[in-house]
Amino acid sequence: MMSLTRSTLAFWVYMRIALKDTPLPSIESIMFCSALNNLGESRKTDVINYAMMEISTGTDILNRLIEKGFIHQRTDPDDKRSKLLTLTPSGVAALKKCYKKAGMAREIFLAGLTDEDKKLVTQILFPLQEKHFSRWLELFKCTVDELFVGERRAVHRRRIAMP
């Protein structure tokens, strides 16, 4: 886990450098615009959840992106309390510039790894990411003690179920 954590931190350093002179200089901004790009028009809470961010922090970041004209907000016709978000044309253009710079950061970070190494890392980490992304909202409401006990129970149940 230390290797994974330190690798992530190192990659964020490259990303901060790469995004510094772009229209979306913060990693969180590109995360939200990218989420909207993937999801299409979406409710504000869905975008925040997709980005795995707390509601208050996510709302602040989205409001700044709306003020800067990267995201358009309208009232959901089906639920007047809810807001629907879309990327504006300037948001799409900004995201494309950021993707180019992020690609450069990714290449710097992965330099020296063979294609086989990259496939192996993906093979190991993708199922882990999928497991935790699908559960993150549920997990976010728990304490670490509750998570630990719950995971130990799940491991115990899997051992019992094995023939």
N, C-alpha and C positions, 0 to 999 in steps of 0.2 A: 504494500500500500504506500510505503514511503516513496518508492520509485514512481508509482502512478501519480501521486500528489506532486512530487517535485517536477515530473515531466509536464504536468498540467501547468504548474506555475511558470516553468520555462517557456512553454508555448504562449502563455498569456503575455509574457514580456515581449516576444516577437510580434504578437498581435497588437499590443499597445504601440509599438514602434511603427508597425505597418499602417495602422489606422490614424496615426497622429495628424497627418496632413490631409485627411479625407473629410467629406461632409458629415460623416458619422464617426467621430473620433473615439467614442467609448464602445467597449465590447458589448455592453448592455444595449446600446442603441442599435447596433448591427444585429444583435440577437432578436430584438423585437421586430425590426423591419424584415428580417429573414423569416421569422415566424409568420408574419402577415403574408409575405410572399408565398410561403408554402401553403398556408391555410386558405388564402383568399379572404373575402369579406368575412369578418368574424366579430363576435362580441368581445368587448374589452377583457372580460374575465377569462375567456377562452384563450386569448393571446397571452395573457399573463401566466396562466397555467401551463401553456405550451412551452413558454420560456423558463418554466420552473422558478418563478420569482414570487416573492411575497406580494400580496395585493397592494399594500400602500406604496412600496418601492416601485412596483410595476406601473401603478397609476401615475406616479410622479414622472417617470421616464416617458411613458406614453404621452402625457400632457405636454412635455417639452418637445417631443417629436411632432405633435399636432401644431403647437405654436410655431415651430420652424417650417411647417408646410410639407413635411415628409409623409405625414399620415392625415387622412381625412376622416372625420368623425360625423356620424349622423345618428339620429334617434332611430332605434329599432321599431319599425311599424307594428310589429307583433307584441312588443313589450316596451311601452313608453319610458320605463325606468332604465332600460338597457341601451347601451351605445354600440353601434356597429362601426368597425374601423376598416379602412382600405388604405393601401399604399397609394400615394399620389404619383403622377409622372415624375416629379422631382425626387420622390422617395425611391422609385425604381431606378432612376439614373444614379442616385447616390449609392444605392446598394450594389449596383454593377461595378462602380469604381472601388467600393470596399471589397467586393469579392475578388477583384484582380489583386489588390494589395494583400488580402488574406491568403490568397493562393501562393503568393511569394513567401509569406511567413510560414505557411505549411511546408513549402519546398525546403526552406532553410532548416526548419525543425526536423524534417524527415531525411535530410541529406545523409547519405551513408548507409541507409537501409536498403536492402534489396527488395525487389517486388515480392519475393517469398516471405521476407521479414514482415512487410506491410500486411500481407494476407494473413499471416499467423497472428499478428497483433489484433487485426480486425476479427478474426475467428474467436479469439479469446475475449475481447472486450465487448463486442456487439451484443451477445446474449446478456451480459451483465448490465449494459446500458439499457437494453429493452426491459429487463426485469424491473429495474429501479425507476425508470421513467414512467412505466405504467402504474406504479404504486406511489409515486411521489406525493400526491395530494394527501393520501391516507397516512403516509409516513410523517408528513410535515406536522401533523396534529399530535404526534406522540412524543414522549420523552425518549431519550436514548435507552433508559432502563427498560421501558416497555417494548421498544424495538428489539433489544437484545433477547429478552425473554421470549417474545413472539418468534424470532428467528430460530432460537434453540428448540422451541416446540416443533416448528416446521421441519427442522433437520431430524428430530426424533421421529416424527410421523413418517418421513421418507424412509428412514432406516427400518422401521417396523413393516412398512409396505413392501420392502424389497424381498423377493423370494429367497 
